[in-house]
Amino acid sequence: MNKMVVGIGEALWDVFPEGKKLGGAPANFAFHVSQFGFDALAVSAVGNDPLGDETLAEFDKKGLRYMMPRLDFPTGTVQVTLDKQGVPSYDIKTDVAWDNIPFTGEIKDVARQCRAVCFGSLAQRNDISRQTIRKFLNAMPKDSLKIFDINLRQNFYSKEILKDSLRICNILKINDEELITLGRIFGYSGLDMENTCWLILGKYNLDMLILTCGINGSYVFTHGVMSFQKTPKVKVADTVGAGDSFTGSFAAAILHGMSVAEAHKLAVDTSAYVCTQEGAMPSLPKEIVERVGHKED
């Protein structure tokens, strides 16, 4: 069984008041998928600068495989501030390496054997990376999972980018705030949350739509069936990377043949654990990792 799973897009450092931590949704996603036994790869670009060196050294230390050309642009950074609940806000620097990811022959070869990919809207803000992501998706096998984790940040998205991404993906992951924004952009404002999800699922012929609502739980919509899971109450250290761990664990479970309900429960428990840890890439407990591929009692 081919176990190649890829996160493609931004590679960056989240710079907190107390210091910096390596982040970026694609690397976070790939790291968490790799913990469930998949050959996961983060695809992006970093600069020919000390921060680029540090990025790759950090991935090496965490055992995460990557394909990241070195470019004559600075390595990406994000200024992160946390509110009293640990919820982050971001100031994302522009004209950086991950805006200019080249579509190399090596990356194309990875796409051809990729079973699942996670991509977002942020890394499509620049035409070069946007074209690389599209070419990657088009080169993937027809039966692969193409997860669009919409990840709206600042003003780095457009109606055209969102529509094109929805047409090419087969799984959409979105949170409640992003759903309101999407509804406003697409003219769905008169619909409630659930009906908006059903409409998007059908209109774009998606296999699944994952909606996360913070402390109010999460939903997975598939054709004719909806799964709901409550959000566990935990002591939150920070929420950075929790959504990516949800997506990664969900994808790993689905690829292992678990049901949507089982995959959903695993994703909720995984992201809850990540919220109790500082940083986006904590190692997961053995009892969570060992649930993948096994039926729950």
N, C-alpha and C positions, 0 to 999 in steps of 0.2 A: 504494500500500500504506500503510495506516494504521500509523504507527510509534510510537504512544503507549504508553509503558511507565511504570508508577507504582510507587513505594515508598511505602507508607502506614503511619503509626504514629509512633513517638517521634522527636523532634528534640531533641538535647541536646549538652552539652559534656562530653567526657571530661577530667576534671581529674587530671593526673598530678603527681607530686612536683615535676617541673621546669617545669610550666606546663599550660595547657589546650589541647585540640584539639577541633575540631568533629566530632561523631560522630552516632550513631544509625543503626541498621541500614537504615531506609528511604532516608535520604539517601545513605548509602554505596552501597547497591544501585543507586539511580537514577544516581548519579555514574558508576559503572562501566559501566552499560548505555549511558549517553550517549556514552561513549568509542567505542562500536561503531556509532555512527551513528543511534541511536534518539532519538526525541523524548521524553526521560525527564523525569519530574516527581516531586519529593518532596512528599508531602501530609502536613501535620502542623499544629501550632500553636506559637506562641512568645508570650512575655510582652510586655507594654508596659513594658519595662525595658531598660537599656543592653545586657544580654546578648542580648536579642531583636534589638536593632539590629545587634549584632555578628554574630549568626547569619546574618541576611539579607545583610549586607555580605559575609560570607565566602562564602556561596553565589553571590552576584553575581560575586565575584572568581574563583571556580572555574568560572563559566559554567553553573552548575546551575540549571535552572528549578524553581520551587517554588510551592506554593499553601499558604500558612501564615497564617491569620488571627491577628491580635494580640489576646490575651486578658488579662483582669485576674488572671492567675496568673503565677507566676515561670517564666521559661524553665528548661527541665530541665537538671540537672547530674548527673554521676556521678563519684564519687571512684574513681579507678582506681589499683591497685597492681600492679606487675609482679614476678613471681618471677625467679629467676636465668636461667630459660629464655626470659624475655620473655612468659610466659603471664599474661594479665590476670585480676584479680578485681575485683568491682564493688560499690559502695555507691550504689544508685540512689535519688535523692531523690523523695519522693512529693508528691501534690497540686500538680502543675505543669501548665503550659500543654498539653503533649501528652496529658495525661489527659482533656482536655476539648475534643477536636477536634469542631467542629460540622459537621453534614452540610448544607452550603450547596448552592444551586442550581448554582453554578459547579463544585463538586466532583462533583455528580451528572452534569453534562454531560461532565466528564472520564471518569467511569466508563463512560459509554455508548459511548465511542470507544476504550476501553483494550484493548490486545491482550494485555497481561500485567501482573500485579500481584504484588508481594511483600509479605506481611504476617506478623506474628509473634504470639506470645502476650503479650509484655510490654505492648504498647499496649492490650491488652484488659483490663488489671487494673481499669480504671474503666469504669462502665457507659456513660458518654457516648461515649468514644472507641470502645468495643466496638460500640455500635449504629451509629456512623458507618462503621466498617470493614465490618460486615455489610451495611449498606445499599449501600455502594460495591460490594461483591462481587456482590450481587444485581442491581445495575443494569448490570453488565458484559455484553458479548456472550457468547452461549452457547459459542462456540468459542475463547474466550480462555484464557490460562494463568493459573491461580490458585495461586501458590506460597506454601505455608505453611512459612516458615522458623521453626521452632518456638521457638528462642531462649529456653530456660528460664533465668530469672534470679531469684535469691533465692527468695522464696516467692510470686512474682507470677504464679501460674497455678493452675488448678483442673481437675479431671477433666472437668467440664462444658464449660469453655472449650476444652480440648483436643479433646474429642469433637466439639463443634460445628464447630470449625475444620477437623478432618479430614473431616467430612461435606461441607463447602462447597468445599474445595480440590481440585485434581486433581494437584498435585505436592507431596510432603512433602520438606523438607530437614531433616535431623536429624544430630547427632553421636553418637558411641558412648556418651558419658556420659548424654546426654539419652535415648537409646534404652533404657538400663537403667532410668532414672527412669520413662519411659513404660510399660515392661514391668511395673514394680512397681505403678504406678497402675492399669493395666488388667488386672492379673492374668496377665501373660504370662511370669512369672519363670522358669518351668521350661523355656522355649525358649532355644536359642542365638540369637546375634545374627542370623544369616542367616535362620533360620526365622521369627523375630519380624518381620523386614522383609517376607518373603513374606506372612505372615499379615495385616499391616497393609495392604499393597498390595491384597490381595484383599478384605478385610473392608470397606474404605472405598472400593473401586472406583477407586483412584488410577491415573493414567496412568504415573507414575514415583515412585520413592522414592529420594532421594539420601542416602547415609550417608557421613559423613566421620569418619575415625578418626585424625586428627592425623598423626603420623609413620608410622602403620601403613597408610596409603593411604586410598582412598575407593572407594565402590561406587555404581552406579546400577542399581536394579532396575526393569525394565519387564516386561510380561507375558511370561513364559517365557524371558527373557534377562537376564543380569547382566553389567554392565561393571565391570571393576576397573582402577584406576590406582595405581601406586606414588606416594608423595609424594617429590618431588625434594628432595635435600639442598642446603640453602642456608644462608647466614649470616643468622640471624634478627635483625632490628632490633626489631620487635615484631609480634605477631599480630593486633593490633586492626584490624578491617575485612577481614581476609583471607577469612573465611567469606562476607562480603557480596560481595566481588569474585568469589568462586567462583560464587555464585548469579547475579550479574549477567551474567557472561561466559557461563555455561551457558545462561541464558535468551536472551541475544542470539543465540547460535549456533543454538539450536533454532528461534527465530523466523526465522532466515535459511535454514532448511531443512537444516542440517547434521545428520548422524546423531548418535545418542546417544553413540556412542564418540568421535566427533570433538569434540562439545560437551564431553564429560567431560574429554578430554585438554586442551582449551583452558582449561577451568575450573581444572584442577590447575596448569597452568603460570602462569595469571594470579594465582592465590592465592599460589603460591610466590614470584612476583616481589613482590607486595604485602608479604609477610613480610620482604623485604630492605629495605623502606623504612619510615621513621618516619611514623606517622599512618595514618588509614584511607582517605585519598583521594589517593594519588599518581597522577600521570599515567602511563599504561601505555606501554611501548615500542612503536614503530611495527610491529615484527615480530610482536607479539602481536595488535594491533588488526587488522592486515591479514589475519590468518588467518580471520576471520569471513566466511562466505559463500564461502570458497574451499576446495576439497578439499585435504587435506594429501597430500604425496607419501609 
